[in-house]
Amino acid sequence: MMAARPDPPPKDVTTLRQRAVNRLYHRQQQRQLTTTDLKAVGGVFGVTTRTVRRWIDNAAAHQGTYTPKGRPHFTLTAAMHDALVRWCGNAAAAYRELHREKELGTPPTSPATFHRAVQRELSPGQRTALRQGEKGRRHHDVHRQRPASFRNEAWETDHVEASVWVNLDGQRCKPWITWFVDHATCVIPGAAITPHRPSTDAVFAAVRDAVLTGADHRPFGGVPKLVRVDRGREFLSDAVDNAFKAFGTHLVVLPPYTPHLKGTVESVNAAVKHTLFKGMPGYTHAPTSIRDKRGRSPWKLDDLVDYQTFITIVLDWIDWWNNDHTIARLHRRTPAQAWAGDLTPIDTLDAETLHTYTLLRSGAPLTITSKGVRFHDSYYIADWMHGHAGAGEQVHLRHAPHHYHRVELYDARTGTYRGPAFRSDEMTDTEARALETSRRREAEHYATKLTRARRNTSARYAATSTPAQPQRLNRLSAPQAADEIRTHETRQPDAASEARPDLLPRPRPTAGHWTNPLPDNPPASETT
């Protein structure tokens, strides 16, 4: 048996009724109004001709405009609005306060009437703003869709943190993804993945992957006309700005708290969370029902995917998004089909030129010596340097941000690329792991000490259900307090031990260079 359909909501006929009555009033003024007209309008609105005549009389009383009186409504006063603001949109709490202070008038209105007035006079966005602030109110804003454009006219870029835990050399981490999205076709031409929060090097890696086409890169790319970025410090660095200026690309920095101005990449960020991360082990936003009693994730370290596998999974998802996923805005085409259907020419760069643009320059020229080129207290050498040391040849050094194992050298006079150079005293993988383990243990040691110190310094008070003076709990006995104070005083460094031996002692004052102070009671001057 089929369920009965719900009754449709009542139609708002106020505007239609006003137009119809105004028309009848003008026909009456022209002496063309007939009983047939009255019956026709009354039949549409389900009223008698007598009611229609009362409507016409109302229009005549308001200068030809039908103005229904309407039902009287209770309206909020200024004090009521202030109470809603104080209680952050909690209408029930605001009503209780106003009722106690007798601000509602005589007789006081009912809670239901007050709630209806709040719902009627405040929009959903205003009510959300009272509860959650400006960030919540923005969810109720309406934004227009950008007009259609052509490929590589505008790109959008952003970072997104993966909502899954990943096994990185025996440690849990949540990787970050930096990608560029073409606004016109929704194609993801390039991306870069880092196991930690990305920096400028991740932006440059994603730029190289996005601009280059063919070979190991995707068939989508080229040099865009403009790139929209948020106000992240990685995108606002001088290195990124200079690189895009070298491309001839305009970097558009969006105002703060305006994610809708780069809605294409924000949609990709949301899509990867819902269509990929939710189905992976280690999902961090799993419901509480599948967590343990302490709210921790049930995933063990061995259950998580390793970092290399995670990269493969994300790259496969990008290929699925570009080639198999259809989008309604693209007329149910895939981003690859929309890209292929656009005949706009693509401006490309060769890999060597692009690599040069996306490197940081060290500054002053460096001299090639018998030990190589000195940079950051290390020497960089290469096979091509043989025969060039000791002659005073100078080179400009460029390197990828935070990548100090390899640098690129260019002739200081002509700017010609000479070749790469590698750090000569690079530590081994075993030494790197030992150093990382030592640093982590030291950080954990001091973190434990800091947590214990904060716990000891924070005062704890007894719980109470009645108004009373606060009662401290973590109080020590007099001998215990004296012993702890004595222990802390012995740990205080001596001022003499903190003195800097490199400072010279002050010279003694000499007569002729220093002015001695006057005595408090100078002798009276002799009179002549």
KOLBADO-161704 format. One record per residue (C-alpha): residue number from 1; x, y, z negated. Coordinates in Angstrom, 1 decimal, always signed. Each point is the difference from the previous one (the first is absolute). Last residue first. Layout:
 num     c1     c2     c3
 NUM      X      Y      Z
...
This chain:
 num     c1     c2     c3
 528  +85.0  +89.6  -50.2
 527   -2.6   -2.6   -0.9
 526   +1.0   -3.6   -0.2
 525   -2.4   -2.5   +1.6
 524   -1.9   -2.2   -2.4
 523   +1.1   -3.6   -0.1
 522   -2.0   -2.5   +2.1
 521   -2.4   -2.1   -1.9
 520   -0.8   -3.2   +2.0
 519   +3.4   -0.1   +1.6
 518   +0.3   +0.5   +3.8
 517   +0.6   -3.0   +2.1
 516   +3.5   -0.5   +1.6
 515   +0.3   +0.8   +3.7
 514   +1.9   -2.5   +2.1
 513   +2.7   +0.4   +2.7
 512   +2.3   +2.4   -1.7
 511   +0.6   -1.9   -3.2
 510   -0.2   -3.7   +0.9
 509   -2.9   -2.4   -0.5
 508   +0.9   -3.7   -0.2
 507   -0.5   -2.0   +3.1
 506   -2.9   -2.5   +0.2
 505   +1.1   -3.6   +0.2
 504   +0.1   -1.6   +3.5
 503   -2.9   -2.3   +1.0
 502   +1.1   -3.4   +1.4
 501   -0.4   -1.7   -3.3
 500   -3.8   +0.3   +0.2
 499   -1.5   -0.4   -3.4
 498   -2.4   -2.9   -0.5
 497   +2.3   -1.8   -2.4
 496   +0.1   +3.2   -2.1
 495   -3.7   +0.2   -0.1
 494   -0.2   -3.5   -1.4
 493   -2.6   -2.2   +1.8
 492   -3.1   -0.9   -1.9
 491   -0.2   -3.7   -0.7
 490   +0.9   +0.4   -3.6
 489   -3.0   +2.4   -0.4
 488   -2.3   -2.6   +1.5
 487   +1.1   -2.7   -2.4
 486   -0.4   +2.4   -3.0
 485   -3.5   +0.9   +1.1
 484   -0.8   -3.7   +0.3
 483   +1.3   -0.7   -3.6
 482   -1.8   +3.0   -1.4
 481   -3.3   -1.1   +1.6
 480   +0.4   -3.6   -1.3
 479   +0.9   +1.2   -3.5
 478   -3.1   +2.3   -0.1
 477   -2.4   -2.6   +1.4
 476   -1.1   +0.1   +3.6
 475   -3.1   +1.3   +1.5
 474   -1.5   -1.5   +3.2
 473   -3.6   +0.4   -1.0
 472   -0.8   +3.7   -0.1
 471   -3.4   +1.0   -1.3
 470   -1.9   +2.6   +2.0
 469   -2.4   +2.0   -2.3
 468   -3.6   -1.3   +0.1
 467   -3.2   +0.1   +1.9
 466   -1.4   -3.6   +0.0
 465   +0.7   -2.9   +2.3
 464   +3.7   -0.2   -0.6
 463   +3.1   -1.5   +1.6
 462   +3.3   +0.5   -1.8
 461   +2.7   +2.1   +1.5
 460   +3.1   -0.8   +2.0
 459   +2.8   +2.5   +0.5
 458   +2.2   -0.3   +3.0
 457   +3.7   +0.1   -0.8
 456   +0.4   -3.7   -0.5
 455   -1.9   -1.0   +3.2
 454   +2.0   +2.6   +2.0
 453   +3.3   -1.4   -1.4
 452   -1.0   -3.5   +0.9
 451   -1.0   +0.9   +3.5
 450   +3.3   +1.9   +0.5
 449   +2.0   -2.9   -1.3
 448   -1.8   -2.4   +2.4
 447   +0.5   +2.4   +2.9
 446   +3.7   +0.3   -1.0
 445   +0.5   -3.8   +0.3
 444   -2.2   -0.3   +3.1
 443   +2.1   +2.7   +1.8
 442   +3.3   -1.7   -1.1
 441   -1.3   -3.4   +1.2
 440   -1.0   +1.5   +3.4
 439   +3.3   +1.7   +0.5
 438   +1.9   -3.3   -0.8
 437   -2.2   -2.0   +2.3
 436   +0.5   +2.6   +2.8
 435   +3.7   -0.1   -0.4
 434   +0.1   -3.8   +0.0
 433   -2.1   -0.1   +3.2
 432   +2.2   +2.5   +1.7
 431   +3.2   -1.9   -1.0
 430   -1.4   -3.2   +1.4
 429   -1.0   +1.8   +3.2
 428   +3.5   +1.3   +0.4
 427   +1.2   +3.5   -0.5
 426   +0.8   +2.3   +2.9
 425   +3.5   +1.4   -0.3
 424   +0.5   +0.8   +3.7
 423   -3.3   +1.7   +0.6
 422   -1.0   -0.4   +3.7
 421   +0.5   +2.3   +3.0
 420   -2.2   +0.4   +3.0
 419   +1.0   +1.5   +3.4
 418   +1.6   +3.0   +1.6
 417   -3.2   +1.8   +1.1
 416   +1.0   +3.2   +1.8
 415   -0.7   +3.2   -1.8
 414   +2.7   +1.8   +2.0
 413   +2.2   +1.6   -2.7
 412   -0.9   -2.0   -3.1
 411   -0.2   -3.4   +1.8
 410   -2.8   -2.0   -1.4
 409   +0.0   -2.7   -2.8
 408   -2.8   -2.3   -1.1
 407   -0.1   -1.4   -3.5
 406   -0.5   -3.5   -1.5
 405   -0.1   -1.3   -3.5
 404   -1.4   +3.3   -1.3
 403   -3.6   -0.4   +0.9
 402   -1.9   +2.2   -2.4
 401   -1.1   +2.3   +2.9
 400   +1.4   -1.2   +3.3
 399   +3.4   +1.3   +0.8
 398   +1.8   +2.7   +1.9
 397   +3.6   +1.0   -0.1
 396   +1.6   +2.7   +2.1
 395   +3.6   -0.8   +1.2
 394   +3.4   +1.5   -0.3
 393   +3.2   -1.1   +1.6
 392   +3.1   +1.1   -2.0
 391   +2.4   -2.2   +1.8
 390   +0.6   -2.4   -3.0
 389   -2.5   -2.5   +1.1
 388   -1.2   -0.3   +3.6
 387   +2.0   -3.0   +1.2
 386   -2.3   -2.5   -1.6
 385   -3.3   +1.7   -0.9
 384   -1.9   -2.1   +2.6
 383   +0.2   -3.0   -2.4
 382   -2.0   +1.8   -2.7
 381   +0.6   +1.4   -3.5
 380   -2.0   +1.8   -2.7
 379   +1.8   +1.0   -3.2
 378   -1.9   +0.7   -3.2
 377   -0.3   +2.8   -2.5
 376   -3.2   +1.3   +1.7
 375   +1.6   +0.2   +3.4
 374   +3.6   -0.5   +0.9
 373   +0.7   -1.0   +3.7
 372   +2.6   -2.7   +0.7
 371   +2.9   -1.0   -2.3
 370   +2.6   +1.2   +2.5
 369   -1.9   +3.2   +0.3
 368   -2.9   +1.2   +2.2
 367   -1.0   +3.5   -1.1
 366   -3.5   +1.0   -1.0
 365   -2.1   +2.8   +1.5
 364   -2.1   +2.0   -2.5
 363   -3.6   -1.0   -0.7
 362   -1.2   -3.6   -0.5
 361   -2.5   -0.2   +2.8
 360   -3.1   -2.1   -0.6
 359   -1.2   -2.4   +2.7
 358   -3.3   -0.2   +1.9
 357   +1.1   +2.1   +3.0
 356   +3.0   -2.2   +0.6
 355   -2.1   -3.2   +0.1
 354   -2.4   +1.6   +2.4
 353   +2.8   +0.9   +2.4
 352   +1.4   -3.6   -0.2
 351   -3.4   -1.6   +0.4
 350   -1.0   +1.9   +3.2
 349   -2.9   +2.4   -0.3
 348   -3.5   -0.2   +1.4
 347   -2.7   +2.3   +1.3
 346   -3.1   -1.9   +0.9
 345   -2.3   +1.1   +2.9
 344   -3.7   +0.1   -0.8
 343   -1.8   -2.8   +1.8
 342   -2.1   -1.1   -2.9
 341   -1.7   -3.4   +0.6
 340   +3.1   -1.8   -1.2
 339   -0.1   +1.8   -3.3
 338   -3.7   -0.7   -0.5
 337   +0.5   -3.6   +0.9
 336   +2.8   -0.3   -2.5
 335   -2.1   +1.7   -2.7
 334   -2.7   -2.6   +0.5
 333   -3.2   +1.0   +1.7
 332   -3.4   +0.2   -1.6
 331   -0.7   +3.5   +1.4
 330   +3.3   +1.3   -1.5
 329   -1.9   +1.5   -2.9
 328   -1.6   -3.4   -0.6
 327   +3.4   -1.7   -0.5
 326   +1.1   -3.4   +1.2
 325   +2.8   -2.0   -1.6
 324   +1.9   -2.4   +2.2
 323   +3.0   +1.8   +1.5
 322   +1.0   +2.9   -2.2
 321   -1.4   -1.2   -3.3
 320   +1.1   -3.6   +0.6
 319   +3.5   +1.2   +0.8
 318   +0.1   +2.1   -3.2
 317   -1.2   -3.1   -2.0
 316   +2.8   -2.0   +1.5
 315   +2.5   +2.7   -1.2
 314   -1.5   -0.1   -3.5
 313   +0.2   -3.8   -0.2
 312   +3.7   +0.0   +1.2
 311   +0.9   +2.7   -2.5
 310   -1.6   -2.0   -2.8
 309   +1.9   -3.1   +1.1
 308   +3.3   +1.9   -0.5
 307   -1.1   +1.3   -3.4
 306   -0.9   -3.4   -1.4
 305   -3.6   -1.1   -0.4
 304   -1.2   -0.3   -3.6
 303   -1.0   -3.4   -1.5
 302   +3.6   -0.5   -1.4
 301   -0.2   +3.2   -2.0
 300   -3.3   -1.1   -1.7
 299   -3.3   +1.5   +0.9
 298   -2.6   +0.1   -2.8
 297   +0.1   +3.8   -0.1
 296   -0.1   +1.5   -3.4
 295   -3.2   +1.3   -1.7
 294   +1.0   -1.3   -3.4
 293   -2.6   -2.7   +0.0
 292   +1.1   -1.3   +3.3
 291   -1.1   +1.2   +3.4
 290   -2.5   -1.6   +2.3
 289   -3.0   +1.8   -1.6
 288   +1.8   +3.3   +0.1
 287   -0.5   +0.3   +3.7
 286   +3.1   +0.1   +2.2
 285   +1.6   +3.4   +0.7
 284   +3.6   -1.2   -0.2
 283   -0.1   -2.7   +2.7
 282   +2.8   -2.4   -0.9
 281   -0.9   -2.6   +2.6
 280   -1.3   +1.6   +3.3
 279   -3.6   +0.2   +1.1
 278   -0.7   +3.4   -1.4
 277   +3.2   +1.4   +1.4
 276   -1.0   -0.6   +3.7
 275   -3.5   +1.2   +1.0
 274   -1.0   +2.2   -2.9
 273   +3.4   +1.6   -0.8
 272   +1.1   +0.2   +3.6
 271   -3.2   +1.7   +1.0
 270   +0.2   +2.7   -2.7
 269   +3.4   +1.1   +1.1
 268   -1.1   -0.2   +3.7
 267   -2.9   +2.3   -0.8
 266   +2.3   +2.5   -1.7
 265   +2.2   -0.1   +3.1
 264   -3.0   +1.1   +2.1
 263   -1.4   +2.5   -2.6
 262   +3.0   +2.3   +0.1
 261   -2.0   +3.2   -0.8
 260   -2.3   -2.1   -2.2
 259   +3.0   -0.4   -2.4
 258   -0.3   +3.7   -1.0
 257   +1.2   +0.1   -3.6
 256   +3.0   +2.3   +0.8
 255   +0.0   +1.9   +3.3
 254   +1.4   -1.8   +3.0
 253   +3.5   +0.4   +1.3
 252   -0.1   -0.1   +3.8
 251   +3.4   -1.0   +1.5
 250   +0.3   +1.1   +3.6
 249   +2.0   -2.3   +2.2
 248   +2.7   +1.2   +2.3
 247   +2.0   -3.1   -0.9
 246   +2.7   +2.2   -1.5
 245   -2.6   +1.8   -2.1
 244   -1.2   -3.4   -1.2
 243   +3.5   -0.9   -1.2
 242   +0.5   +3.4   -1.6
 241   -3.2   -0.3   -2.0
 240   +0.9   -3.6   -1.1
 239   +3.5   +1.1   -1.2
 238   -1.4   +3.2   -1.6
 237   -2.2   -2.1   -2.3
 236   -3.8   +0.6   +0.1
 235   -0.9   -3.5   +1.1
 234   +1.8   -1.8   -2.9
 233   -1.3   +2.6   -2.5
 232   -3.6   -0.9   +0.7
 231   -2.1   +2.9   +1.0
 230   -2.1   -1.8   +2.6
 229   +1.0   -0.6   +3.6
 228   -1.5   +0.7   +3.4
 227   +2.3   -0.6   +2.9
 226   +0.0   +2.1   +3.2
 225   +0.8   -0.4   +3.7
 224   +0.9   -3.7   -0.4
 223   +3.2   -1.5   +1.5
 222   -0.5   -3.5   +1.3
 221   -1.7   -3.1   -1.4
 220   -2.0   -3.1   +0.8
 219   +1.6   -3.0   +1.7
 218   +1.1   -1.2   -3.5
 217   +3.7   -0.2   -0.8
 216   +2.5   -2.8   +0.3
 215   +0.5   +0.7   +3.7
 214   -2.7   +2.5   +1.1
 213   -0.8   +3.4   -1.5
 212   +1.9   +2.4   -2.3
 211   -1.9   +2.8   -1.7
 210   -1.8   -2.0   -2.7
 209   +2.9   -2.2   -1.1
 208   +2.4   +2.9   -0.1
 207   -2.5   +2.1   -1.9
 206   -0.7   -2.8   -2.5
 205   +3.7   -0.3   -0.7
 204   +0.3   +3.7   -0.5
 203   -3.0   +0.1   -2.4
 202   +1.5   -2.9   -2.0
 201   +3.4   +1.8   -0.1
 200   -1.7   +3.1   -1.4
 199   -1.4   -1.8   -3.1
 198   -2.3   -2.9   -0.6
 197   -1.2   -1.2   -3.4
 196   +1.5   -3.5   -0.5
 195   +0.1   -3.2   +2.0
 194   +0.1   +1.9   +3.3
 193   -1.9   -0.6   +3.2
 192   +0.2   +2.1   +3.2
 191   -2.6   +0.5   +2.7
 190   -0.4   +0.8   +3.6
 189   -2.5   +0.5   +2.9
 188   -3.2   -0.6   -2.1
 187   -2.7   +0.6   +2.6
 186   -3.1   +1.9   -1.1
 185   -0.5   +1.1   +3.7
 184   -0.4   +3.8   -0.3
 183   +1.5   +0.4   -3.5
 182   +3.2   -2.0   +0.6
 181   +1.0   -1.5   -3.4
 180   +3.5   +0.2   -1.5
 179   +1.0   -2.4   -2.8
 178   +1.7   -0.1   -3.4
 177   -0.7   -3.1   -2.1
 176   +0.9   -0.4   -3.6
 175   +0.8   -3.2   -1.9
 174   -1.4   -1.1   -3.4
 173   +2.8   -1.7   -2.0
 172   +0.4   -3.0   -2.2
 171   +3.6   -1.2   -0.5
 170   +1.6   -3.4   +0.9
 169   +1.9   +1.4   +3.1
 168   -3.1   +2.0   +1.1
 167   -3.2   -2.0   -0.6
 166   -3.0   +2.1   +1.1
 165   -2.9   +1.3   -2.1
 164   -3.0   +1.2   +2.1
 163   -1.8   +3.2   +0.5
 162   +2.6   +1.4   +2.4
 161   +0.7   +3.6   -0.5
 160   -0.8   +2.2   +3.0
 159   +2.1   +2.8   +1.4
 158   -1.3   +2.4   +2.7
 157   +0.2   +1.0   +3.6
 156   -2.3   +1.6   +2.6
 155   +0.8   +0.4   +3.7
 154   -1.4   +2.6   +2.3
 153   +0.1   +0.4   +3.8
 152   +1.7   -3.4   +0.4
 151   -3.0   -1.5   +1.7
 150   -2.8   +2.4   +1.2
 149   -2.6   +1.9   -2.0
 148   -3.6   -0.4   -1.2
 147   -1.3   +2.7   -2.3
 146   +0.7   -0.4   -3.8
 145   -2.9   -1.3   -2.0
 144   -1.7   +2.5   -2.3
 143   +0.3   -0.3   -3.7
 142   -2.8   -0.2   -2.5
 141   +0.8   +0.3   -3.7
 140   -1.4   -2.4   -2.6
 139   +3.3   -1.7   -0.7
 138   +1.5   +3.5   -0.6
 137   -2.0   +0.3   -3.2
 136   +1.9   -2.9   -1.6
 135   +3.4   +1.7   +0.3
 134   -1.5   +3.4   -1.1
 133   -1.0   -1.3   -3.4
 132   -1.2   -3.4   -1.0
 131   -3.2   +0.5   -2.0
 130   -0.9   +3.6   +0.8
 129   +1.2   -0.4   +3.6
 128   -2.1   -3.1   +0.4
 127   -3.1   +2.0   -1.0
 126   +0.9   +2.8   +2.5
 125   +0.6   -2.6   +2.8
 124   -3.3   -1.7   -0.7
 123   -1.8   +3.4   +0.3
 122   -1.1   +1.8   -3.1
 121   -3.5   +1.7   -0.2
 120   -2.2   -3.1   +0.6
 119   +2.0   -2.6   -1.9
 118   +0.5   +2.3   -3.0
 117   -3.7   +1.0   +0.1
 116   -1.0   -3.7   +0.0
 115   +2.2   -0.6   -3.0
 114   -1.5   +2.8   -1.9
 113   -3.5   -1.2   +0.8
 112   +0.8   -3.5   -1.1
 111   +1.6   +1.3   -3.3
 110   -3.3   +1.8   -0.8
 109   -0.3   +3.8   -0.1
 108   +0.0   +2.0   -3.2
 107   -3.2   +1.9   -0.9
 106   +1.4   +2.6   -0.5
 105   +3.4   +0.6   +1.6
 104   +2.7   -2.4   +1.0
 103   +2.7   +1.7   -2.1
 102   -1.2   -1.4   -3.3
 101   +3.6   -0.7   -1.2
 100   -0.8   -3.6   -0.6
  99   -1.8   -0.4   +3.3
  98   +2.8   +1.6   +1.8
  97   +2.5   -2.4   -1.4
  96   -2.2   -3.0   +0.6
  95   -0.6   +1.2   +3.6
  94   +3.7   +0.4   +0.7
  93   +0.7   -3.5   -1.3
  92   -2.7   -1.5   +2.3
  91   +1.1   +2.1   +3.0
  90   +3.6   -1.2   -0.2
  89   +1.5   +2.3   +2.8
  88   +3.3   +0.7   -1.7
  87   -1.6   +0.6   -3.4
  86   +1.2   +3.6   -0.1
  85   -1.0   +0.6   +3.6
  84   -3.5   -1.4   -0.7
  83   -0.3   +2.2   -3.0
  82   +0.9   +3.1   +2.0
  81   -2.7   -0.9   +2.6
  80   -2.5   -0.3   -2.8
  79   +1.0   +3.4   -1.4
  78   -0.4   +1.6   +3.4
  77   -3.5   -1.3   +0.3
  76   -1.2   -3.1   +1.9
  75   -3.3   +0.1   +1.8
  74   -3.3   -1.8   -0.7
  73   -2.0   -0.3   +3.2
  72   -3.3   +1.5   +1.0
  71   -1.8   -1.9   +2.8
  70   -0.1   +1.7   +3.3
  69   -1.5   +3.4   +0.9
  68   -0.1   -0.7   +3.7
  67   +1.2   +2.9   +2.1
  66   -1.6   +0.1   +3.5
  65   +1.5   +3.0   +1.8
  64   -2.3   +2.6   +1.6
  63   +0.6   +2.8   -2.4
  62   -0.3   -2.0   -3.2
  61   -3.7   +0.4   -0.6
  60   -0.9   -1.0   +3.6
  59   +2.1   -3.1   -0.4
  58   -1.9   -1.0   -3.1
  57   -3.3   +0.6   +1.8
  56   +1.2   -2.4   +2.7
  55   +0.8   -2.6   -2.6
  54   -3.4   +0.4   -1.5
  53   -1.5   -0.5   +3.5
  52   +1.9   -3.3   +0.3
  51   -1.5   -1.1   -3.3
  50   -3.5   +0.7   +1.3
  49   +0.9   -1.9   +3.1
  48   +0.5   -3.1   -2.1
  47   +3.4   -1.6   -0.7
  46   +1.9   -3.0   +1.4
  45   +3.0   +2.0   +1.3
  44   -0.5   -0.9   +3.7
  43   -3.8   -0.1   -0.3
  42   -0.1   +3.4   -1.6
  41   +2.1   +1.5   +2.9
  40   -2.4   -1.5   +2.6
  39   -3.1   +0.9   -2.0
  38   +1.1   +3.6   -0.3
  37   +0.8   +0.2   +3.7
  36   -3.3   -1.5   +1.0
  35   -1.7   +2.6   -2.2
  34   +1.4   +2.7   +2.2
  33   +2.6   +2.8   -0.4
  32   +0.3   +2.2   +3.1
  31   -0.8   +3.4   -1.6
  30   +3.6   +1.2   +0.5
  29   +0.5   +0.4   -3.7
  28   -1.5   -3.5   -0.5
  27   +2.5   -1.4   +2.6
  26   +2.8   +1.6   -2.0
  25   -1.3   -1.6   -3.2
  24   -0.3   -3.4   +1.6
  23   +3.6   +0.1   +1.1
  22   +1.2   +1.1   -3.5
  21   -2.0   -2.9   -1.4
  20   +1.7   -2.5   +2.3
  19   +3.5   +1.3   -0.6
  18   -0.6   +0.0   -3.8
  17   -1.4   -3.5   +0.0
  16   +3.0   -1.3   +1.9
  15   +2.4   +1.6   -2.5
  14   -1.9   -1.3   -3.0
  13   -0.6   -3.5   +1.5
  12   +2.8   -1.8   -1.9
  11   -0.8   -3.6   +0.8
  10   -0.7   -2.5   -2.8
   9   +2.6   -2.9   -0.2
   8   -1.0   -3.0   +2.0
   7   -1.8   -2.8   -1.9
   6   +2.2   -3.0   -0.5
   5   -0.4   -2.9   +2.5
   4   -1.8   -3.0   -1.4
   3   +2.2   -3.1   -0.3
   2   -0.5   -2.7   +2.7
   1   -1.4   -3.3   -1.1
